Amino acid sequence: MKLLYAEDERSLSEAVVDILKFHKFNVDAVYDGEEALSYAETEDYDGIILDIMMPKMDGLTVLKRLRVAGNTTPVLLLTAKSQVEDQIEGLDLGADDYLPKPFEMNLLLARVRAMLRRREEYVPPVIEVGDISLNQHNYELSCNGKSVVLPKLEYQMMELFMRNKGTYFTTEDLLSKVWGYETDAENGTVWVYISYLRKRLQELNSTVELVAKRNIGYRLEEENG
């Protein structure tokens, strides 16, 4: 099993690498976030261990960029005990687990083994409507053998429509559910994003459409459905 381990504290990195190699793992050690991202993008790993606090690029940014790019390699985050918000954000961004620092080596090994077992069983969560599918893990919208990775707000809007096929949403509904109740965004912003999603569906040659009904709202429906 091949692991990528990103940790800027050299003495800790050396100790962890020694333990992992003793337990028959093949390990690449890197010491900053930019290097971690570069290795993760170019090499094939069974698992990644990411410290959150790293120079050049923090671990959460590395994780986010990997997931948006469609990289589904399991990730274990290393966090300071006080960083509860980072732990929550990391899990929301697609981390598989986190381990507070300082940690016992035996616990680290157990978390790594558990992470690798989940990789073997992992199936990306996918929503399907008609001929389109939306991968919730990497934000990829697919149809007829073609796919596109959606930016965050486009993804959130498409996920809402796909989870509620046939349900109309007003512009105000979409503003509150996608942008939040206290957003400063205006109705025109929603119209722009509706236009973006319609273009995505057209580019994928999908039979699914985002339709509008005057004074009611927008909904997702299959052509002639």
C-alpha atoms as one frame of an Amber mdcrd trajectory, in Angstrom:
protein
   0.000   0.000   0.000   1.362   3.376  -1.036   0.785   6.451   1.135   1.475
  10.161   0.794   2.317  11.832   4.100   2.373  15.649   4.280   3.784  17.118
   7.501   6.065  20.137   7.866   7.451  19.129  11.276  10.484  17.133  10.166
  11.115  15.178  13.367   7.492  14.024  13.556   7.508  13.180   9.857  10.600
  11.020  10.221   9.134   9.162  13.193   5.815   8.492  11.455   7.491   7.417
   8.216   9.697   4.966  10.138   6.638   3.429  11.822   4.662   3.194   8.585
   7.548   1.611   6.717   8.088  -0.852   9.560   4.476  -1.941   9.009   5.143
  -2.494   5.297   3.674   0.729   3.893   5.417   2.487   1.020   5.529   6.192
   1.969   6.312   9.419   0.143   6.959  12.223   2.657   6.481  15.889   1.726
   6.790  19.008   3.867   4.461  21.678   2.497   1.024  21.930   0.923   2.126
  22.787  -2.605   4.349  19.724  -2.706   1.525  17.592  -1.280  -0.859  18.728
  -4.018   1.728  18.149  -6.737   2.487  14.603  -5.567  -1.203  13.748  -5.098
  -2.022  14.965  -8.605   0.784  13.067 -10.340   1.138   9.831  -8.347  -1.333
   7.036  -7.588  -1.767   6.595  -3.809  -3.905   4.249  -1.746  -4.242   6.886
   0.981  -3.120  10.413   1.914  -2.268  11.732   5.400  -2.501  15.532   5.487
  -1.519  17.894   8.266  -3.788  20.941   8.176  -1.234  23.554   9.243   1.439
  23.554   6.533   3.451  26.264   4.745   2.683  27.415   1.178  -0.768  25.780
   1.188  -2.796  24.449   4.122  -4.145  20.916   4.194  -7.780  21.962   3.791
  -6.965  23.789   0.559  -5.059  20.765  -0.715  -8.034  18.543   0.128 -10.534
  20.880  -1.538  -8.522  21.118  -4.748  -8.122  17.352  -4.928 -11.839  16.696
  -4.463 -12.918  19.369  -6.949 -10.519  17.810  -9.480 -12.177  14.430  -8.952
  -9.459  12.772  -6.848 -11.219  10.258  -4.556  -8.138   8.931  -2.730  -8.978
   8.520   0.984  -7.622  11.343   3.142  -6.813  11.325   6.867  -6.431  14.833
   8.300  -4.120  15.619  11.203  -5.457  18.503  13.311  -4.668  20.301  16.542
  -7.122  19.355  19.300  -8.495  22.903  19.422  -9.281  23.010  15.701 -12.838
  21.701  15.862 -13.982  23.978  13.043 -11.158  22.682  10.842 -12.211  19.119
  11.609 -15.799  19.859  10.594 -14.735  21.724   7.459 -12.367  18.919   6.513
 -15.081  16.282   6.747 -17.448  18.492   4.758 -14.789  18.918   2.062 -14.443
  15.161   1.671 -11.925  13.953   4.261 -12.483  10.357   5.336 -11.297  10.810
   8.922  -9.286  13.089  11.193  -6.841  12.505  14.012  -6.076  15.186  16.650
  -2.433  15.909  17.464  -0.562  14.774  19.434  -1.514  11.154  18.725  -0.387
   7.670  19.645   1.353   5.833  16.802  -0.837   2.756  17.297  -3.940   4.906
  16.882  -2.528   6.432  13.696  -1.890   2.947  12.313  -5.432   1.871  13.187
  -6.926   4.944  11.464  -4.791   4.333   8.365  -5.883   0.687   8.173  -9.539
   1.709   8.562  -9.149   4.362   5.854  -7.682   1.840   3.432 -10.460  -0.665
   4.118 -13.026   1.995   3.234 -11.245   2.623  -0.069 -11.828  -0.976  -1.069
 -15.538  -0.617  -0.308 -15.915   2.937  -1.584 -18.565   3.789  -4.168 -18.944
   7.505  -4.930 -22.440   8.743  -4.013 -24.248   9.569  -7.233 -27.656  11.134
  -7.878 -29.367  10.273 -11.164 -32.212  11.965 -13.015 -33.028  10.868 -16.544
 -29.795  10.606 -18.513 -27.680  12.751 -16.152 -25.783  11.799 -13.026 -24.177
  14.001 -10.373 -21.257  12.724  -8.335 -21.563  14.309  -4.890 -17.965  13.571
  -4.075 -16.218  15.367  -6.939 -19.012  17.674  -8.255 -18.972  15.954 -11.662
 -22.107  16.181 -13.836 -22.168  13.430 -16.464 -24.301  12.444 -19.459 -23.787
  10.321 -22.585 -20.157   9.611 -21.807 -19.317  13.299 -21.312 -18.815  15.103
 -18.009 -18.027  18.467 -16.468 -16.957  19.457 -12.955 -19.340  22.080 -11.601
 -18.192  25.062  -9.512 -19.564  25.068  -5.970 -22.698  27.188  -6.447 -23.660
  25.484  -9.701 -23.215  22.131  -7.970 -25.353  23.137  -4.991 -28.141  24.352
  -7.237 -28.044  21.262  -9.457 -27.989  18.967  -6.424 -31.075  20.732  -5.063
 -32.958  20.296  -8.343 -31.893  16.658  -8.781 -32.845  15.689  -5.255 -36.250
  17.296  -5.790 -37.101  16.358  -9.371 -40.458  17.843 -10.376 -40.516  20.341
  -7.498 -40.710  24.025  -8.388 -38.387  26.442  -6.618 -38.947  30.171  -6.691
 -36.074  32.576  -7.107 -36.390  33.383  -3.388 -36.263  29.651  -2.537 -33.043
  29.262  -4.489 -31.456  32.326  -2.928 -32.145  31.056   0.598 -31.236  27.409
  -0.024 -28.102  27.927  -2.118 -26.775  31.345  -1.058 -28.220  31.400   2.488
 -30.893  33.446   4.232 -28.631  36.423   4.906 -27.169  36.650   1.414 -26.727
  39.973  -0.357 -27.183  38.244  -3.731 -30.107  39.453  -5.814 -32.648  37.734
  -8.064 -30.507  38.401 -11.104 -27.779  36.199  -9.644 -30.164  33.232  -9.621
 -31.116  33.861 -13.240 -27.439  33.879 -14.206 -26.831  30.513 -12.524 -29.962
  29.013 -14.066 -28.506  30.062 -17.417 -25.159  28.436 -16.540 -26.846  25.119
 -15.712 -28.980  25.165 -18.852 -25.808  25.604 -20.906 -24.183  22.693 -19.045
 -27.120  20.435 -19.896 -27.057  21.542 -23.526 -23.309  20.926 -23.797 -23.830
  17.391 -22.447 -26.674  16.817 -24.950 -28.973  15.852 -22.098 -32.709  15.294
 -22.446 -33.126  16.784 -18.962 -34.168  20.422 -18.862 -34.422  23.243 -16.344
 -37.859  24.662 -17.070 -39.528  27.822 -15.815 -43.195  28.434 -15.118 -44.319
  32.011 -14.838 -45.104  33.123 -11.259 -44.246  29.635  -9.931 -40.543  28.976
 -10.372 -38.025  26.542 -11.824 -37.831  22.761 -11.843 -35.840  19.939 -13.381
 -37.693  17.579 -15.687 -37.005  15.069 -18.432 -37.928  15.993 -21.974 -41.543
  14.964 -22.545 -41.548  13.867 -18.874
